[in-house]
Amino acid sequence: MSEEKKGCCCGVKTTQRAEEQKKRLVNRLKRLEGQIRGIQAMVEQDAYCNDILIQSAAVNAAINAFNKELLASHIRTCVARDIREGKDEVIDELVTTIQKLMR
């Protein structure tokens, strides 16, 4: 659930996540980090371009899967709550975010 950080002058929002969800997201990010390191090693070892591109495509798919999971959670929790509270500006924020994800 999103909330303004207490004592912060810049109005930064935070989201409290269930430990299970946080663990799932962090595990996805750690796998992505490993994939990126693997691609880096491939470049350093002069791997064949096509092999690197295939691994890069796999990283893109993994990032998209991470984004889908996080976006779904965001809509179900933060966005739904804000709409119920009459904070309709969250809709514009969501539209902007989706547009950025679709670039």
ABEGO torsion letter per residue (X at the ends): XBBBBBGBAAGBBBBBBBAAAAAAAAAAAAAAAAAAAAAAAAAAAGBBAAAAAAAAAAAAAAAAAAAAAAAAAAAABAAAAAAAAGBAAAAAAAAAAAAAAAX
